[in-house]
Amino acid sequence: MNNNETILRKENLVIDTEAQQNSAEQLVKRILPDHYKFFDLKISNDVSEDYFIIKDAGEKISLEANNPVSIASALNWYLKYYCNCHISWNGNQLNLPGTLPKVGKTISHKAAFDLRYYLNYCTFSYSMVWWDWERWEKEIDWMALNGINITLALIGQEAVWQNALRRLGVKEENIFKFLPGPAFLAWGWLGNFDGWGGPTTQNWINDQKELQFKILARLRELNITPILQAFIGRVPECLKKKFPEAKIDQLPGWYGYEGVYFLDPSDPLFKKLNKIFIEEQTKLYGNDHYFAGDVFHEIESPLTGGDYLSSIYKGIQEGLLYADNKAKWVLQSWTIRDENIDALDENHVIILDLYCDSEPKWKKTNAFHGHPWVWCIINNFGGRTGLGGRLKHVAKELNKAVKSDEKGKLIGVGLAPEGIGNNAVLYDMLTEMNWNNEIENVDEWVTNFSKRRYGIESENTKNAWLKLLDSVYTGPKAYPPLESVICALPSLEINKAGSNGCTELYYDNSILIESFESLTKEIRKLSGEITFVHDCVDITRQIGANTANIIYEKIVVAYKSKNVESFKKLTGLFLNIINDLDEVLNSRESFSLSKWINDSKRKAKNEEDLKLYEWNARRQITLWSSPEIGEFHDYANKQWGGLLRDYYLPRWENFFVRLNGSLENSHDFNQDEFRNDMLKFAVEWSDKKELPKNGKQPDSIELAVKFVDRYKNIIESLQLMI
């Protein structure tokens, strides 16, 4: 699988083994502060391919590899398969014995892929926007432990643009008009709009710049290559007046947003601006020669025809190479134009096939016409909170791609979710396939996952996870993860909460209940284990969300059949589920609205920041856009404690009151009037300043068990109501 001549970062590389050794040692110390002395680390100067070796070394465990990421991968392998430990977004299970287990025979693995890619533009807005350095430090360690060696690194882009535009003499007010607000930066860098959610503040720009310094320093210490932003042609409107002779055109709007301004790569100004942009970015953040950027992301080009678009692709790449002759353009396949790929120099491009878990493009493009490409999954849209993923499908399809005679220059595997923090099992499996790409028996792999997830070998936890594998992790059919009608704008015809979403159950909810009951048989052993508590709450959340979907269908039937008695019982039950589920979720900070809002507030340095950040936090997870642009309403919906009760519940209460009134008074329900009123409510909610009370409870598991016991037989009882 290795194709080293395509990877610039390995050419003419002088290895500072002492510095890399120190970086690896510091990582082990961060992960295992009480056990790091029991590991003997060795960094070799072999750059031909990534590998690691684990073996016994007297009283210690020897980890040998060719760089810090491979050392971290070795550590993770040892922790998973010899200590039954697990490190995840949702907490770590690191119950190590006083004396570390021996490995016996030497363990050796070589990387199947040169590149192990991480992140999506959207992740920076949906999941990472309010992160501080402490949180980023944990994430970078997670990257290394999971073998990630190249990642999108977009924090602090605002400072690059500010410095570049200042060099062009652009006024500060126009710079701030151009920059989106904190929670919407991803779509600015993707070229979808200017300024939405802003104007931002200088405090934000400075804060993110300082954060990026720390992020990049740590990535480079660990030998993880950062991918910075390329100049793709998007420019502020004011440059059209400043350079009236330049070929600057306004692009078609993105789903109702006003179109951005685009500088044609054929114009001499393009190379000049490209050079300025890369120079200013390099002054701030250095240069690893990898740059990301997409062409006309989810929008139409100003002109049609293959020749025009080919010239755009070619011109952008030439402009990038003019600024940096070693540059590699990392290009997403999301809206790539197949017929224009041939215009690109394959030695200076890498294509991310983003959605191989559902819609692989490599099969339709002759493996991107022989250009280097990376097999990726998205799995999460909008940072939505549901359980979901296609474990067996992903393992099968990646293995098929690796073995295919038509794979072309497949050089990597990647994770590109729009949001992170859930469904750790899928990402754990996929990253492990770099070192263990023959995972064919997913049932066996998940059984092992259940052991390290909780640190015990148990038929109960094993059965719980096998049931999860056969239910939530068999799909979903549409854009994942599965949504709940709770988060949708109420109506009598709901099939999704946000665009690209889906509320249709693709498995039997009773299987999920059985999984929960099997898992909670181990309460006495595991009630203090953070991974166990998290999973119990998460499964309960999904059970509640699914049950609400089922009850909703009954409500629609009762309303349409004018069965007032059943309608009242069912709507009362639906509202109770929202309230009860909110109580369960509020018992865990990681499932609460309060954490999201408080994290945004902690970024603020003054009242101006505070107002901007909280508005961004509230607007993104609700309306997202303006009331007039319905495409994104509830796109980033969340099943969070506090949000269910404070935002979704009032919408459903209002909806049911109106429906009940139409039944009792024999008049039609006016959906348009209701929708307009709820849009006003959403705007008002975005403008709120007070934080809903968290209402934290002392025992999450007790609440979860109580919830499931209350609702597990609800579907059978519902049959008697209709």
C-alpha positions in Angstrom: 0.0 0.0 0.0 2.9 2.4 0.7 3.6 4.9 -2.1 6.4 7.0 -0.5 7.4 9.0 -3.5 4.0 10.9 -3.3 4.6 12.1 0.3 6.7 15.2 0.4 7.1 15.2 4.1 9.3 12.1 3.9 11.7 13.5 1.3 15.1 14.7 2.4 13.9 14.4 6.0 16.6 14.8 8.7 15.3 12.9 11.8 16.0 14.5 15.1 15.6 11.3 17.0 16.4 12.9 20.4 13.6 15.5 20.0 11.1 12.9 18.7 12.1 10.6 21.6 11.3 13.4 24.1 8.0 14.2 22.4 7.0 10.5 22.6 8.1 10.3 26.3 6.1 13.4 27.1 3.0 11.9 25.5 3.3 8.7 27.4 3.7 10.7 30.6 0.5 12.7 29.9 -1.5 9.6 29.2 0.0 7.5 32.0 1.4 9.8 34.7 1.7 6.9 37.2 3.0 4.2 34.8 5.2 6.0 32.2 8.4 4.9 33.8 7.5 1.3 33.0 7.9 1.9 29.3 11.2 1.9 27.4 10.9 4.0 24.2 13.1 3.9 21.1 12.8 6.1 18.0 14.6 4.8 14.9 15.7 6.9 12.0 13.9 4.7 9.5 11.6 6.9 7.3 10.8 4.3 4.7 7.6 3.2 6.3 5.8 3.6 9.6 6.0 0.7 12.0 6.0 -0.3 15.7 7.4 -3.1 17.7 6.2 -4.1 21.2 8.2 -6.5 23.4 9.2 -7.3 26.9 12.3 -5.6 28.3 12.9 -7.0 31.7 10.5 -5.2 34.1 9.5 -2.8 31.4 7.6 -2.8 28.1 9.7 -1.8 25.1 8.0 0.4 22.4 10.1 0.8 19.3 8.9 2.8 16.2 10.1 5.3 13.6 8.3 8.4 14.9 6.2 9.6 17.9 2.9 8.8 16.2 4.0 5.2 15.7 5.2 5.1 19.3 1.8 6.4 20.5 0.1 3.8 18.3 2.2 1.1 19.9 1.2 2.4 23.3 -2.5 2.4 22.3 -2.2 -1.2 21.0 -0.6 -2.4 24.2 -3.2 -0.7 26.3 -6.1 -2.1 24.3 -4.9 -5.6 23.8 -2.8 -6.3 26.9 -4.3 -4.1 29.6 -8.0 -4.0 28.5 -8.0 -0.2 28.5 -9.7 2.4 26.3 -9.0 6.1 25.6 -11.9 7.9 24.0 -13.7 11.3 23.6 -16.1 10.2 26.2 -13.6 9.5 29.0 -10.8 7.1 29.6 -10.8 3.6 31.1 -7.3 3.2 32.4 -7.5 0.8 35.3 -3.9 -0.5 35.0 -2.5 -3.1 37.3 0.5 -2.2 39.5 2.7 -4.4 37.4 2.2 -4.1 33.7 1.3 -7.3 31.8 4.0 -9.0 29.7 3.4 -9.4 26.0 5.3 -12.6 25.6 6.3 -12.9 21.9 7.3 -9.7 20.1 4.4 -7.8 18.5 5.2 -6.0 15.2 2.9 -4.0 12.9 3.5 -2.0 9.8 1.3 0.8 8.6 -1.0 -0.1 5.7 -1.4 3.5 4.6 1.1 6.4 4.2 -1.5 8.9 5.2 -4.0 8.7 8.1 -6.1 11.8 7.7 -8.3 13.6 10.2 -11.0 16.3 10.3 -13.5 18.1 8.2 -14.0 21.8 7.8 -17.3 21.6 9.7 -15.7 19.8 12.7 -14.0 23.1 13.7 -17.4 24.8 13.9 -19.7 22.0 15.2 -17.4 20.5 17.8 -14.2 22.5 18.3 -15.3 26.1 18.2 -15.1 26.7 21.9 -12.2 24.5 22.8 -9.3 25.7 24.9 -5.7 24.5 24.8 -6.4 21.8 27.5 -9.1 20.2 25.3 -6.9 20.5 22.2 -4.0 18.9 23.9 -6.2 15.8 24.7 -7.4 15.7 21.1 -3.9 15.8 19.6 -2.8 13.0 21.9 -5.9 11.1 20.7 -4.8 11.7 17.1 -1.3 10.2 17.8 -2.7 7.3 19.8 -4.9 6.4 16.8 -2.2 6.8 14.2 -3.3 10.1 12.7 -0.3 11.6 10.9 -1.9 14.4 8.9 -4.8 16.7 9.9 -6.7 19.8 8.9 -5.5 22.7 11.1 -7.6 25.8 10.5 -7.7 27.5 13.9 -6.5 31.1 13.6 -7.2 31.6 9.9 -8.8 35.0 10.8 -5.4 36.4 11.7 -4.0 35.3 8.3 -6.8 37.1 6.4 -6.5 40.2 8.6 -2.7 40.5 7.9 -3.1 39.7 4.2 -5.9 42.2 3.7 -4.0 44.9 5.7 -1.1 44.5 3.2 -3.6 45.3 0.4 -4.7 48.4 2.3 -8.2 47.1 3.1 -9.9 49.0 5.9 -10.5 47.3 9.2 -14.3 47.7 9.0 -14.2 45.8 5.6 -12.0 43.1 7.1 -14.4 42.5 9.9 -17.4 42.6 7.5 -15.7 39.8 5.6 -15.0 37.4 8.5 -17.8 35.2 9.8 -18.7 34.7 13.4 -16.9 32.1 15.6 -19.5 29.3 15.1 -19.7 29.8 11.3 -16.1 30.1 10.3 -16.0 26.8 8.5 -18.3 28.0 5.8 -16.4 31.1 5.3 -13.2 29.1 4.6 -15.3 26.9 2.3 -16.3 29.9 0.3 -20.0 29.8 1.1 -20.6 33.2 2.6 -19.0 36.3 4.1 -19.6 37.8 7.5 -22.5 35.6 8.8 -22.5 35.4 12.5 -20.2 38.4 12.8 -18.7 40.8 13.0 -16.1 39.0 15.0 -13.9 40.7 17.6 -10.2 41.4 17.8 -10.1 39.4 21.0 -11.4 36.4 19.1 -8.8 36.8 16.4 -5.9 37.1 18.9 -7.2 34.3 21.1 -7.4 31.9 18.1 -4.0 32.9 16.8 -2.4 32.1 20.2 -4.2 28.8 20.3 -3.0 27.9 16.9 0.6 28.5 17.9 0.2 25.8 20.6 -1.7 23.4 18.3 0.8 23.6 15.5 3.8 23.3 17.9 2.4 20.1 19.4 1.4 18.6 16.1 4.9 19.1 14.7 6.5 17.7 17.8 4.6 14.5 17.3 5.3 14.4 13.6 1.6 15.0 12.7 1.5 17.1 9.5 -0.8 20.1 9.7 -2.8 21.1 6.6 -3.3 24.9 6.4 -5.7 26.8 4.3 -5.1 27.5 0.6 -6.1 30.7 -1.2 -8.9 29.5 -3.5 -10.1 32.9 -4.9 -12.7 34.1 -2.5 -12.1 37.7 -1.7 -13.9 40.5 0.1 -16.4 42.6 -2.0 -14.3 45.7 -1.4 -11.5 44.3 -3.6 -13.8 44.7 -6.6 -13.7 48.4 -6.1 -10.0 48.5 -5.2 -9.0 46.5 -8.3 -11.7 47.5 -10.8 -9.8 45.9 -13.7 -9.5 42.5 -12.0 -11.8 39.6 -13.0 -13.7 39.6 -9.7 -17.3 38.2 -10.0 -20.0 37.5 -7.5 -20.8 33.8 -7.4 -24.3 32.4 -7.1 -25.6 32.4 -3.6 -25.4 29.4 -1.3 -28.9 28.3 -0.3 -30.2 31.8 0.0 -27.0 33.5 1.3 -25.7 36.4 -0.8 -23.0 35.1 -3.1 -19.3 35.6 -2.3 -16.8 37.4 -4.6 -14.4 35.2 -6.6 -11.1 36.3 -8.2 -10.6 34.3 -11.4 -7.3 32.4 -11.3 -6.5 33.6 -14.8 -6.2 37.2 -13.6 -2.6 38.3 -12.7 -3.9 39.5 -9.4 -4.7 35.9 -8.4 -1.0 34.9 -8.1 -0.2 38.1 -6.3 -2.9 37.6 -3.7 -1.9 33.9 -3.4 1.7 34.8 -2.6 0.6 37.4 -0.1 -1.8 35.0 1.6 0.8 32.2 1.8 3.5 34.6 3.0 1.4 35.9 5.8 0.2 32.5 6.8 3.8 31.3 6.8 5.0 34.2 9.0 2.4 33.3 11.5 2.2 29.5 11.4 5.1 28.1 9.3 4.7 26.0 6.2 4.4 22.2 5.9 3.4 22.5 2.2 0.0 21.0 2.6 -3.0 23.2 1.8 -6.8 22.6 1.8 -9.5 24.4 -0.2 -12.4 23.5 -2.4 -13.7 24.9 -5.7 -17.2 26.3 -5.7 -18.2 24.3 -2.6 -22.0 23.4 -3.0 -22.5 26.3 -5.4 -22.7 26.6 -9.1 -19.7 28.0 -11.0 -20.2 31.4 -12.7 -19.8 29.7 -16.1 -20.6 26.2 -17.2 -18.6 23.8 -19.3 -15.7 21.5 -18.7 -13.0 23.7 -20.2 -13.9 26.6 -17.9 -13.9 24.5 -14.8 -10.7 22.8 -15.8 -9.0 26.1 -16.2 -10.2 27.1 -12.7 -8.8 23.9 -11.1 -5.6 24.3 -13.0 -5.3 28.0 -12.2 -5.8 27.5 -8.5 -3.1 24.9 -8.4 -0.7 27.0 -10.4 -1.3 29.9 -8.1 -0.6 27.8 -5.1 2.6 26.4 -6.6 3.6 30.0 -7.5 3.5 30.8 -3.8 5.1 27.5 -2.7 6.6 25.2 -5.3 6.4 22.2 -2.9 2.7 22.6 -2.2 0.3 19.8 -2.2 -3.4 20.7 -2.6 -5.6 18.6 -0.4 -8.9 18.6 -2.2 -12.2 17.3 -0.9 -14.3 15.2 -3.2 -17.6 16.5 -1.9 -18.4 18.7 -4.8 -15.4 17.9 -7.1 -16.1 17.9 -10.8 -15.0 14.6 -12.2 -14.2 15.8 -15.7 -11.8 18.5 -14.3 -9.5 16.3 -12.2 -7.2 15.7 -15.2 -6.3 19.3 -15.2 -4.5 18.9 -11.9 -0.8 17.9 -11.6 -1.0 14.6 -9.7 2.3 15.3 -8.0 0.8 18.2 -6.2 -2.6 17.1 -5.2 -4.3 14.6 -2.8 -8.0 14.0 -3.1 -10.1 13.1 0.0 -12.9 10.8 -1.0 -15.0 12.0 1.9 -18.1 9.8 2.0 -16.8 6.3 1.3 -19.1 5.0 4.0 -22.1 5.7 1.8 -21.3 7.3 -1.6 -17.7 6.5 -2.7 -16.6 8.5 -5.6 -13.4 6.6 -6.4 -15.5 3.9 -8.0 -17.2 6.4 -10.4 -14.1 8.3 -11.3 -11.6 5.6 -12.2 -9.9 6.2 -8.8 -9.8 9.9 -9.5 -8.0 9.3 -12.8 -4.8 8.1 -11.2 -4.4 10.9 -8.7 -3.4 10.1 -5.1 -6.5 9.8 -2.9 -7.6 8.9 0.6 -10.5 6.6 1.6 -12.6 8.6 4.2 -15.8 8.4 6.2 -18.0 11.2 7.4 -20.6 9.3 9.6 -21.8 12.5 11.3 -23.6 15.5 9.8 -24.2 18.7 11.8 -22.6 17.4 15.0 -25.9 15.5 15.6 -26.0 13.4 18.8 -27.5 10.1 17.7 -25.9 6.7 17.8 -25.2 5.3 14.3 -22.6 4.0 11.9 -22.1 1.2 9.5 -19.3 -0.9 11.2 -19.5 -4.0 9.1 -20.0 -2.1 5.9 -17.1 0.2 6.6 -14.7 -2.7 7.4 -15.8 -4.6 4.3 -15.6 -1.6 1.9 -12.2 -0.5 3.1 -10.8 -4.0 2.8 -12.3 -4.3 -0.7 -10.8 -1.0 -1.7 -7.3 -2.0 -0.5 -7.5 -5.3 -2.4 -9.1 -3.8 -5.6 -7.1 -3.8 -8.8 -8.9 -0.6 -9.6 -7.9 1.4 -6.5 -5.3 3.5 -8.4 -3.1 5.5 -6.0 -5.0 4.9 -2.8 -2.5 6.3 -0.2 -4.5 6.8 2.9 -7.5 6.3 5.2 -9.3 9.2 6.8 -11.9 10.4 9.3 -13.8 13.4 8.1 -16.9 13.7 10.4 -18.8 17.0 10.6 -19.0 16.5 14.4 -17.2 14.4 16.9 -17.7 13.2 20.5 -19.9 10.2 19.9 -19.9 6.7 18.3 -16.3 6.2 19.3 -16.5 2.5 18.4 -16.5 3.3 14.6 -13.5 5.6 14.7 -11.6 3.2 16.9 -12.1 0.4 14.4 -11.3 2.4 11.3 -8.0 3.8 12.7 -7.0 0.4 13.9 -7.4 -0.9 10.4 -4.2 1.0 9.5 -2.3 -1.5 11.7 -4.8 -4.4 11.5 -6.4 -4.0 8.0 -7.6 -7.6 8.0 -10.5 -6.9 10.4 -13.1 -9.2 8.8 -14.9 -10.6 11.9 -16.4 -7.4 13.2 -18.4 -9.3 15.8 -15.2 -10.6 17.4 -13.6 -7.1 17.2 -16.6 -5.5 18.9 -16.5 -8.2 21.6 -12.9 -7.2 22.3 -13.9 -3.5 22.2 -16.5 -4.2 24.9 -13.8 -5.6 27.2 -11.5 -2.7 26.9 -14.3 -0.1 27.0 -15.1 -1.1 30.6 -12.1 -3.1 31.6 -13.9 -6.3 32.4 -14.7 -9.5 30.5 -18.4 -10.0 30.8 -21.0 -11.8 28.8 -23.4 -9.0 29.7 -21.3 -6.2 28.2 -20.4 -8.4 25.3 -24.1 -9.1 24.5 -24.9 -5.4 24.9 -22.4 -4.4 22.3 -23.3 -7.2 19.9 -26.9 -6.0 20.1 -25.7 -2.5 19.4 -23.8 -3.8 16.4 -26.9 -5.4 15.1 -29.1 -2.3 15.6 -27.7 1.2 15.6 -24.5 0.2 14.0 -26.1 -1.4 10.9 -27.0 1.9 9.3 -28.6 4.4 9.0 -30.2 4.5 5.5 -29.8 8.2 5.1 -27.3 10.9 6.3 -26.2 9.8 9.8 -26.8 9.8 12.6 -30.6 9.1 12.9 -32.6 12.1 14.1 -35.5 12.4 16.5 -38.8 14.1 15.7 -38.2 15.9 19.1 -35.7 18.1 17.4 -37.8 18.8 14.3 -40.0 21.7 13.7 -43.4 20.2 14.7 -45.7 19.3 11.8 -48.0 16.4 10.8 -45.4 15.3 8.1 -42.0 14.8 9.6 -39.3 12.6 8.0 -36.3 14.6 9.2 -35.3 17.3 11.6 -32.7 19.0 9.5 -31.8 18.9 5.8 -30.0 15.7 4.8 -31.4 14.1 8.0 -33.8 11.2 8.6 -36.1 10.1 11.4 -37.0 6.7 10.0 -36.0 3.9 12.3 -33.9 1.2 10.5 -33.9 -1.2 13.4 -36.2 -2.5 16.2 -36.0 -0.2 19.2 -36.6 -3.2 21.5 -33.1 -4.4 20.6 -31.7 -1.2 21.9 -33.6 -1.7 25.2 -32.3 -5.3 25.4 -28.8 -3.9 25.0 -29.3 -1.4 27.8 -30.7 -4.0 30.1 -27.8 -6.4 29.4 -25.3 -3.6 30.0 -26.9 -2.5 33.3 -26.6 -5.9 34.7 -23.0 -4.9 35.5 -24.0 -1.8 37.4 -22.5 -3.0 40.7 -19.1 -3.5 39.1 -19.1 -0.5 36.7 -21.2 2.3 38.2 -18.1 4.4 38.9 -16.6 3.9 35.4 -17.0 7.0 33.3 -17.2 5.1 30.0 -19.9 2.9 31.4 -22.0 5.8 32.8 -21.6 7.7 29.5 -22.8 4.7 27.4 -25.8 4.0 29.7 -26.9 7.7 29.3 -26.2 7.6 25.6 -28.2 4.5 24.9 -31.0 5.8 27.1 -31.0 9.0 25.0 -31.4 6.9 21.9 -34.1 4.8 23.3 -36.0 7.9 24.3 -35.5 9.6 21.0 -36.7 6.5 19.1 -39.7 6.1 21.4 -40.7 9.7 20.7 -40.5 8.9 17.0 -42.9 6.0 17.4 -45.3 7.9 19.6 -45.3 10.7 17.1 -46.6 8.4 14.3 -49.5 7.4 16.6 -50.2 11.0 17.4 -50.6 11.8 13.7 -53.0 8.8 13.3 -55.1 9.9 16.3 -55.3 13.5 15.0 -56.3 12.5 11.4 -58.9 10.1 12.7 -60.2 12.8 15.1 -59.7 10.6 18.1 -59.5 13.3 20.7 -59.1 11.0 23.7 -56.2 9.1 22.2 -54.7 12.3 20.9 -54.6 13.8 24.4 -53.1 10.7 26.0 -50.4 10.4 23.3 -49.4 14.0 23.3 -49.2 14.0 27.1 -47.0 10.9 26.9 -44.8 12.6 24.2 -44.3 15.7 26.3 -43.5 13.6 29.4 -40.8 11.8 27.4 -39.1 15.1 26.5 -39.2 16.2 30.2 -37.9 12.9 31.5 -35.2 12.5 28.9 -34.1 16.1 29.6 -33.6 15.1 33.3 -31.5 12.1 32.3 -29.3 14.1 29.9 -28.8 17.0 32.3 -27.3 14.6 34.8 -24.2 14.5 32.6 -22.4 17.7 31.6 -21.3 16.2 28.3 -25.0 15.8 27.3 -26.0 19.3 28.4 -26.7 22.6 26.7 -25.0 24.3 29.7 -21.6 23.0 28.7 -21.9 24.3 25.2 -23.0 27.8 26.4 -20.6 28.0 29.3 -17.7 27.0 27.0 -18.6 29.8 24.7 -18.7 32.3 27.6 -15.4 31.2 28.9 -13.8 32.4 25.7 -15.1 36.0 26.2 -12.9 38.8 27.5 -15.5 41.5 27.6 -19.2 42.2 27.1 -18.8 42.5 23.4 -17.3 39.0 23.2 -19.9 37.6 25.5 -22.8 38.8 23.5 -21.3 37.6 20.2 -20.2 34.2 21.4 -23.4 33.2 23.2 -25.5 34.3 20.2 -23.3 32.2 17.9 -23.6 29.2 20.2 -27.4 29.5 20.4 -28.0 30.3 16.8 -25.9 27.5 15.3 -27.7 24.7 17.1 -31.2 26.0 16.4 -32.0 28.2 13.4 -28.4 28.1 12.2 -29.2 30.7 9.5 -31.7 33.5 9.3 -35.4 32.8 9.5 -35.7 33.3 5.7 -33.2 30.5 4.9 -35.0 27.4 5.8 -32.4 24.9 4.4 -30.4 25.0 7.6 -33.0 25.3 10.3 -32.3 22.6 12.9 -29.5 21.2 10.8 -27.2 21.0 13.9 -29.9 19.8 16.2 -28.8 18.3 19.5 -30.5 16.0 22.0 -29.1 17.8 25.0 -30.4 18.3 28.5 -31.6 21.9 28.8 -32.1 22.2 25.1 -34.9 19.7 25.1 -36.8 21.4 27.8 -36.0 25.0 27.0 -36.2 25.0 23.2 -37.8 21.8 21.7 -40.5 21.3 24.4 -42.1 24.7 24.0 -42.4 24.2 20.3 -44.2 20.8 20.8 -46.4 22.2 23.5 -47.5 25.0 21.3 -48.1 22.6 18.4 -50.3 20.3 20.4 -52.4 23.1 21.8 -53.1 24.3 18.3 -53.9 20.8 17.0 -56.1 20.1 20.0 -58.0 23.4 19.4 -58.5 22.4 15.7 -60.0 19.1 16.8 -62.3 20.5 19.5 -63.4 23.4 17.3 -63.5 21.6 14.0 -61.2 24.0 12.1 -58.0 23.4 10.1 -54.6 23.6 11.6 -52.6 26.4 10.0 -49.0 25.1 9.6 -47.7 28.2 8.0 -48.9 30.4 10.8 -47.5 28.0 13.4 -44.1 27.9 11.5 -43.9 31.7 11.4 -44.6 31.9 15.1 -41.9 29.3 15.9 -39.4 31.2 13.8 -40.0 34.2 15.9 -39.6 32.0 19.0 -36.3 30.7 17.6 -35.0 34.2 17.0 -35.9 35.3 20.5 -34.2 32.1 21.9 -31.0 32.9 20.0 -31.0 36.4 21.6 -31.3 35.1 25.1 -28.6 35.7 27.6 -29.6 33.7 30.6 -28.6 30.1 30.8 -31.3 27.4 31.4 -30.8 25.8 34.8 -28.8 22.6 34.5 -30.7 20.7 37.1 -27.9 18.2 37.6 -28.8 15.0 39.3 -26.6 12.9 41.6 -26.9 9.6 39.8 -27.1 9.3 36.0 -27.5 5.6 35.9 -30.3 5.6 38.4 -32.2 8.1 36.2 -31.4 6.1 33.1 -32.7 2.8 34.5 -35.8 4.6 35.8 -36.4 6.1 32.4 -36.0 2.8 30.5 -38.2 0.9 33.0 -40.9 3.5 32.6 -41.0 3.5 28.8 -39.7 0.0 27.7 -43.2 -1.5 27.3 -44.8 1.7 26.0 -45.2 0.5 22.4 -47.3 -2.5 23.4 -49.6 -0.3 25.5 -49.9 2.1 22.7 -51.6 -0.5 20.6 -54.6 -0.3 22.9 -55.0 3.5 22.4 -55.7 3.5 18.6 
